[in-house]
Amino acid sequence: MEKMAEKSSDKYFEAIGKRKTARARVRLFPAHKMTFDVNGQTLDKYFPTLELQGVAKTALAHAGEQKYKVTVRASGGGIHGQAEAMRLGVARALLLATPLIKTELRKNKLLTRDGR
């Protein structure tokens, strides 16, 4: 018996952010409430300090009134590198969702990869 894969009707925007050896695959789903899922955990459990949470959420401050369900799969590097990779991934995904905010994201240096 052949199994059919169910296709989700949810539209999402996907992007990858990198920082040194850390990588983050980010998916933004339009939602009614802003939620985060990082490697199967909530944002405050995965990034325990307010500084790391702030780094990860920086790009979403430019999303305006739009709300998203953010899912992230982060790997490699340290926890700070993963937070910065997540910031870049979110910014790139936001650019796909709303191309009009490119100048604002670029002005705040959120679309620049730090490849040191």
CORRA-V320128 format. One record per residue. N is the residue number from 1. RES is the residue in one small letter. PHI is phi in radians with two decimals (NA if undefined). Layout:
{{N,RES,PHI} {N,RES,PHI}}
This chain:
{{1,m,NA} {2,e,-1.58} {3,k,-1.66} {4,m,-1.72} {5,a,-1.37} {6,e,-1.37} {7,k,-1.67} {8,s,-1.41} {9,s,-1.51} {10,d,-1.26} {11,k,-1.61} {12,y,-2.40} {13,f,-2.02} {14,e,-2.10} {15,a,-2.65} {16,i,-2.04} {17,g,-2.02} {18,k,-2.27} {19,r,-2.60} {20,k,0.90} {21,t,-1.79} {22,a,-1.52} {23,r,-2.31} {24,a,-2.45} {25,r,-1.68} {26,v,-1.99} {27,r,-2.18} {28,l,-1.92} {29,f,-1.87} {30,p,-1.04} {31,a,-2.60} {32,h,-1.53} {33,k,-2.42} {34,m,-1.33} {35,t,-2.34} {36,f,-2.25} {37,d,-2.35} {38,v,-2.00} {39,n,0.88} {40,g,1.43} {41,q,-2.17} {42,t,-1.27} {43,l,-1.05} {44,d,-1.26} {45,k,-1.46} {46,y,-1.32} {47,f,-1.89} {48,p,-1.24} {49,t,-1.68} {50,l,-1.14} {51,e,-1.10} {52,l,-1.16} {53,q,-1.11} {54,g,-1.14} {55,v,-1.06} {56,a,-1.17} {57,k,-1.62} {58,t,-0.93} {59,a,-1.16} {60,l,-1.24} {61,a,-1.15} {62,h,-1.67} {63,a,-1.38} {64,g,1.30} {65,e,-1.53} {66,q,-1.26} {67,k,-2.02} {68,y,-2.38} {69,k,-1.66} {70,v,-1.84} {71,t,-2.02} {72,v,-2.32} {73,r,-2.06} {74,a,-1.87} {75,s,-2.66} {76,g,1.26} {77,g,1.08} {78,g,-1.75} {79,i,-1.20} {80,h,-1.22} {81,g,-1.09} {82,q,-1.17} {83,a,-1.12} {84,e,-1.23} {85,a,-1.14} {86,m,-1.12} {87,r,-1.03} {88,l,-1.16} {89,g,-1.11} {90,v,-1.12} {91,a,-1.10} {92,r,-1.17} {93,a,-1.18} {94,l,-1.09} {95,l,-1.10} {96,l,-1.21} {97,a,-1.27} {98,t,-2.38} {99,p,-1.09} {100,l,-1.22} {101,i,-1.64} {102,k,-1.04} {103,t,-1.13} {104,e,-1.19} {105,l,-1.14} {106,r,-1.16} {107,k,-1.08} {108,n,-1.56} {109,k,1.01} {110,l,-1.63} {111,l,-1.81} {112,t,-1.68} {113,r,-1.47} {114,d,-1.65} {115,g,-1.71} {116,r,-0.74}}
